[in-house]
Amino acid sequence: MTEREGMPCDQHEPSTDPFEDPSVTPDPAAVPLRLRNPADLLAALPYLVTHPLTDAVVSLVLGRGSVLGVLYGELDHLDHVLTPARSGTAAVDAALAAGGTGMLVAGFGPPERVTPHVDALLARAGARGLPVPEALRVTGNRYWSYVCRDPGCCPPGGVPFDPDASPVPAEAVLRGLVPGGGGGSARTRFLLDPVLGAPRAEAAEAAEAEEERVRQEDAEEALRDRWLPEVLAALRGEGHRRVTEPAALARLGVRLTELRVRDAVWTRITPESAEIHVRLWSRVVRHVPERHRPAPAALLAVAAWQYDDQRLARAALDVALAADPGYAMAVLMARALRWGLPAERWRGFVATRLDGGEQPEDGEFSGPDRG
């Protein structure tokens, strides 16, 4: 194999340890392994990833002083389904949607296959302001770094590493991790799994307070008429400022219980806007109480489908139907996926044809969307 000219090399000790911040309390589900250098990162991956570390690109999403989750992409899937440019965009956007503040990347395979995906990821991360302290390519027992700028530390033949020489495996075992057992989660999990602790309690309290306010409001109809502009304003603002406060996310969840609001959002989901919808509704899904999850989860499914991510779409529908097995929008969307209906045929479908929880019939798709 021939390394491309000027390929960055090993960036040995990062200036800061992204996994250890005494001012941050790690999430209980996070994995606080200390990774001091590239060799430690590579030694840790077998304990954090449940899939084979061959012909794949793996990214650790960093935040709150720990590893928030793991993104895994098989090269065959990345090459033929997402394409390199889309894979980099999807990985960075998923990390940001999960609240990540950085990423560590390792690609396993030959440079002609790994490099296009890592380059696309680094370009997207740079454009979005997401730090990537280290990005490696691994072949056999050697690695090359994509982020080091000092050619003096980049041997043309790569840097040899021995996972057994790292203290990380011993630390992992002490924490109850096993190779292949995973402490990380796939993209779909950390876009959908409920938050824990104080954020969850704050969201539940805010949702209950908002519901009580609606019940006591004399002009209930007028109140609900104000909800759609608020929701659309949140969507418009997502491009430059994210709604992250648990109480604000809970209020959005309450507003989506109004079918007119949900359907107005539904009809605005396009391939161009899908990224914004995935980011916002995944955060709402993770924060709101179970009774409020069907609407944002179903909207997330539609957006993921438009974004060409059927795995996320199906997982989001599972969340919606687990909360409400008869939720009409999720039932309809599940049928569309089961039939293999392409996303293009969804465009122009009038969401308001569904009324208060009525399940669609098998012939629900008709007119311009059934073709």
MARGUTOR-677793 format. One record per residue (C-alpha): residue in three letters; z, y, x. Coordinates in steps of 0.2 Angstrom, whole numbers, plus 5000, padded with zeros to 4 digits. Example, Ala and Ser with C-alpha at 12.3 -4.5 7.8 and 13.67 -1.06 7.14 Angstrom:
- rest_z_y_x
- ALA_5039_4978_5062
- SER_5036_4995_5068
! end
This chain:
- rest_z_y_x
- MET_5000_5000_5000
- THR_4996_5017_5006
- GLU_5009_5031_5003
- ARG_5001_5047_4996
- GLU_5001_5061_5009
- GLY_5016_5072_5009
- MET_5026_5061_4998
- PRO_5044_5067_4998
- CYS_5057_5055_5006
- ASP_5075_5050_5005
- GLN_5086_5064_4999
- HIS_5102_5057_5006
- GLU_5118_5065_5000
- PRO_5116_5076_4984
- SER_5125_5093_4986
- THR_5136_5088_4971
- ASP_5142_5072_4963
- PRO_5134_5073_4946
- PHE_5145_5059_4940
- GLU_5162_5066_4944
- ASP_5168_5083_4937
- PRO_5187_5084_4935
- SER_5185_5098_4922
- VAL_5175_5086_4910
- THR_5183_5071_4900
- PRO_5169_5058_4900
- ASP_5164_5050_4884
- PRO_5173_5034_4881
- ALA_5156_5025_4880
- ALA_5150_5033_4896
- VAL_5150_5024_4913
- PRO_5159_5033_4927
- LEU_5153_5024_4942
- ARG_5152_5035_4957
- LEU_5135_5036_4965
- ARG_5135_5044_4982
- ASN_5117_5042_4988
- PRO_5101_5033_4983
- ALA_5107_5016_4989
- ASP_5122_5017_4977
- LEU_5110_5022_4962
- LEU_5099_5007_4966
- ALA_5115_4996_4967
- ALA_5122_5002_4951
- LEU_5106_5000_4940
- PRO_5107_4981_4938
- TYR_5124_4984_4929
- LEU_5118_4998_4918
- VAL_5101_4991_4913
- THR_5098_4976_4902
- HIS_5080_4974_4905
- PRO_5071_4968_4921
- LEU_5070_4980_4936
- THR_5052_4976_4939
- ASP_5036_4986_4935
- ALA_5047_4999_4925
- VAL_5053_5017_4926
- VAL_5072_5019_4923
- SER_5081_5036_4920
- LEU_5099_5039_4919
- VAL_5104_5053_4908
- LEU_5118_5063_4915
- GLY_5131_5074_4906
- ARG_5149_5077_4903
- GLY_5153_5070_4920
- SER_5146_5053_4917
- VAL_5130_5043_4912
- LEU_5126_5046_4894
- GLY_5113_5034_4892
- VAL_5098_5024_4900
- LEU_5079_5027_4897
- TYR_5069_5012_4901
- GLY_5050_5011_4901
- GLU_5040_4996_4905
- LEU_5024_5001_4915
- ASP_5012_4991_4904
- HIS_5019_5001_4889
- LEU_5019_5017_4898
- ASP_5002_5015_4904
- HIS_4993_5009_4888
- VAL_5004_5016_4874
- LEU_5012_5033_4880
- THR_5001_5037_4895
- PRO_5009_5045_4910
- ALA_5009_5063_4903
- ARG_5017_5058_4887
- SER_5029_5046_4895
- GLY_5036_5061_4906
- THR_5037_5072_4891
- ALA_5046_5059_4880
- ALA_5059_5055_4893
- VAL_5064_5073_4897
- ASP_5064_5077_4878
- ALA_5075_5062_4874
- ALA_5087_5067_4888
- LEU_5089_5085_4881
- ALA_5090_5079_4863
- ALA_5105_5068_4869
- GLY_5113_5083_4877
- GLY_5109_5078_4894
- THR_5112_5090_4908
- GLY_5102_5080_4922
- MET_5093_5064_4926
- LEU_5092_5052_4940
- VAL_5075_5042_4941
- ALA_5070_5026_4949
- GLY_5052_5018_4947
- PHE_5050_5000_4952
- GLY_5032_4995_4957
- PRO_5017_5001_4967
- PRO_5014_5019_4970
- GLU_4998_5020_4961
- ARG_5007_5015_4945
- VAL_5024_5023_4947
- THR_5019_5040_4954
- PRO_5009_5047_4939
- HIS_5024_5044_4927
- VAL_5037_5051_4939
- ASP_5026_5066_4943
- ALA_5024_5069_4924
- LEU_5043_5068_4922
- LEU_5047_5079_4936
- ALA_5035_5092_4930
- ARG_5042_5092_4912
- ALA_5060_5092_4919
- GLY_5055_5108_4929
- ALA_5047_5116_4914
- ARG_5062_5113_4903
- GLY_5075_5117_4916
- LEU_5083_5100_4917
- PRO_5089_5096_4935
- VAL_5083_5079_4943
- PRO_5094_5077_4959
- GLU_5085_5061_4964
- ALA_5069_5052_4959
- LEU_5065_5036_4968
- ARG_5051_5023_4969
- VAL_5056_5006_4974
- THR_5046_4992_4981
- GLY_5055_4976_4987
- ASN_5071_4982_4997
- ARG_5064_4999_5002
- TYR_5063_5016_4992
- TRP_5054_5032_4994
- SER_5061_5049_4986
- TYR_5050_5061_4976
- VAL_5062_5076_4978
- CYS_5066_5077_4996
- ARG_5057_5091_5005
- ASP_5061_5086_5023
- PRO_5047_5076_5031
- GLY_5059_5071_5045
- CYS_5070_5060_5034
- CYS_5055_5051_5026
- PRO_5049_5036_5036
- PRO_5031_5031_5031
- GLY_5037_5014_5028
- GLY_5051_5019_5016
- VAL_5070_5017_5018
- PRO_5078_5000_5018
- PHE_5093_4997_5007
- ASP_5105_4983_5004
- PRO_5114_4983_4987
- ASP_5127_4972_4994
- ALA_5132_4985_5007
- SER_5136_4998_4993
- PRO_5154_4999_4985
- VAL_5146_5001_4968
- PRO_5145_4982_4963
- ALA_5163_4980_4966
- GLU_5167_4996_4956
- ALA_5156_4989_4942
- VAL_5165_4973_4942
- LEU_5182_4981_4941
- ARG_5176_4991_4926
- GLY_5171_4975_4917
- LEU_5152_4977_4920
- VAL_5141_4962_4924
- PRO_5123_4962_4930
- GLY_5111_4964_4915
- GLY_5126_4966_4904
- GLY_5123_4985_4903
- GLY_5134_5000_4902
- GLY_5119_5010_4897
- SER_5109_5011_4881
- ALA_5091_5013_4876
- ARG_5083_5029_4870
- THR_5084_5024_4852
- ARG_5103_5021_4853
- PHE_5109_5037_4861
- LEU_5097_5047_4849
- LEU_5106_5038_4834
- ASP_5123_5032_4838
- PRO_5137_5042_4830
- VAL_5147_5054_4841
- LEU_5165_5049_4844
- GLY_5181_5058_4845
- ALA_5184_5077_4841
- PRO_5165_5081_4838
- ARG_5165_5068_4824
- ALA_5181_5073_4816
- GLU_5175_5092_4816
- ALA_5159_5087_4808
- ALA_5167_5077_4795
- GLU_5179_5091_4791
- ALA_5165_5104_4790
- ALA_5155_5093_4779
- GLU_5169_5090_4767
- ALA_5173_5109_4766
- GLU_5155_5113_4763
- GLU_5154_5100_4749
- GLU_5169_5107_4741
- ARG_5162_5125_4742
- VAL_5147_5119_4733
- ARG_5157_5111_4719
- GLN_5167_5127_4716
- GLU_5152_5139_4717
- ASP_5148_5146_4700
- ALA_5130_5150_4705
- GLU_5126_5133_4712
- GLU_5108_5135_4710
- ALA_5107_5152_4719
- LEU_5118_5144_4733
- ARG_5106_5130_4735
- ASP_5091_5142_4735
- ARG_5098_5149_4751
- TRP_5098_5132_4760
- LEU_5080_5130_4764
- PRO_5078_5147_4773
- GLU_5094_5142_4783
- VAL_5087_5125_4788
- LEU_5069_5132_4792
- ALA_5078_5145_4803
- ALA_5087_5131_4812
- LEU_5070_5122_4815
- ARG_5062_5138_4821
- GLY_5076_5142_4833
- GLU_5076_5124_4840
- GLY_5063_5129_4853
- HIS_5074_5141_4862
- ARG_5092_5138_4856
- ARG_5099_5121_4850
- VAL_5111_5119_4836
- THR_5125_5109_4845
- GLU_5141_5114_4836
- PRO_5147_5099_4825
- ALA_5151_5110_4811
- ALA_5134_5118_4810
- LEU_5126_5101_4812
- ALA_5136_5095_4797
- ARG_5131_5109_4786
- LEU_5113_5105_4790
- GLY_5117_5087_4784
- VAL_5124_5094_4768
- ARG_5109_5105_4765
- LEU_5097_5090_4767
- THR_5106_5081_4752
- GLU_5096_5093_4741
- LEU_5079_5085_4739
- ARG_5070_5101_4738
- VAL_5076_5106_4755
- ARG_5073_5088_4762
- ASP_5055_5087_4755
- ALA_5051_5105_4761
- VAL_5056_5099_4779
- TRP_5047_5083_4777
- THR_5030_5091_4772
- ARG_5031_5102_4788
- ILE_5032_5088_4800
- THR_5016_5087_4810
- PRO_5011_5080_4827
- GLU_5013_5098_4834
- SER_5031_5100_4827
- ALA_5037_5082_4828
- GLU_5046_5085_4845
- ILE_5057_5099_4837
- HIS_5061_5088_4822
- VAL_5066_5073_4833
- ARG_5078_5084_4843
- LEU_5086_5092_4829
- TRP_5088_5078_4816
- SER_5094_5066_4830
- ARG_5108_5077_4833
- VAL_5112_5079_4814
- VAL_5111_5060_4812
- ARG_5124_5057_4826
- HIS_5136_5070_4819
- VAL_5136_5069_4800
- PRO_5147_5057_4790
- GLU_5139_5041_4784
- ARG_5135_5047_4767
- HIS_5124_5061_4774
- ARG_5114_5051_4787
- PRO_5100_5045_4776
- ALA_5090_5061_4774
- PRO_5091_5067_4793
- ALA_5088_5049_4798
- ALA_5072_5047_4787
- LEU_5066_5064_4793
- LEU_5068_5058_4811
- ALA_5058_5042_4807
- VAL_5044_5052_4800
- ALA_5044_5064_4816
- ALA_5045_5049_4828
- TRP_5030_5041_4819
- GLN_5020_5057_4820
- TYR_5026_5057_4839
- ASP_5019_5039_4841
- ASP_5036_5032_4844
- GLN_5037_5018_4831
- ARG_5052_5010_4839
- LEU_5062_5025_4836
- ALA_5055_5027_4819
- ARG_5060_5009_4814
- ALA_5078_5012_4821
- ALA_5080_5028_4812
- LEU_5075_5019_4796
- ASP_5087_5006_4799
- VAL_5101_5019_4800
- ALA_5095_5027_4784
- LEU_5094_5011_4774
- ALA_5111_5005_4781
- ALA_5119_5020_4774
- ASP_5109_5019_4757
- PRO_5098_5004_4755
- GLY_5089_5012_4740
- TYR_5085_5028_4748
- ALA_5068_5031_4742
- MET_5060_5041_4757
- ALA_5066_5028_4769
- VAL_5060_5014_4758
- LEU_5043_5022_4757
- MET_5042_5025_4776
- ALA_5047_5007_4780
- ARG_5033_5001_4769
- ALA_5021_5012_4778
- LEU_5026_5005_4795
- ARG_5026_4987_4788
- TRP_5008_4990_4782
- GLY_5003_4997_4799
- LEU_4998_5013_4790
- PRO_4993_5026_4804
- ALA_5002_5042_4805
- GLU_4986_5052_4802
- ARG_4986_5045_4784
- TRP_5003_5052_4781
- ARG_4997_5070_4783
- GLY_4995_5079_4767
- PHE_5006_5067_4757
- VAL_5016_5077_4745
- ALA_5034_5073_4748
- THR_5040_5080_4731
- ARG_5032_5066_4722
- LEU_5048_5056_4725
- ASP_5062_5061_4713
- GLY_5081_5059_4714
- GLY_5082_5042_4722
- GLU_5069_5033_4713
- GLN_5062_5019_4723
- PRO_5043_5020_4726
- GLU_5032_5006_4719
- ASP_5021_4996_4731
- GLY_5006_5007_4725
- GLU_5015_5023_4730
- PHE_5002_5028_4743
- SER_4987_5034_4734
- GLY_4975_5049_4734
- PRO_4970_5056_4751
- ASP_4983_5046_4760
- ARG_4978_5029_4755
- GLY_4960_5031_4758
! end
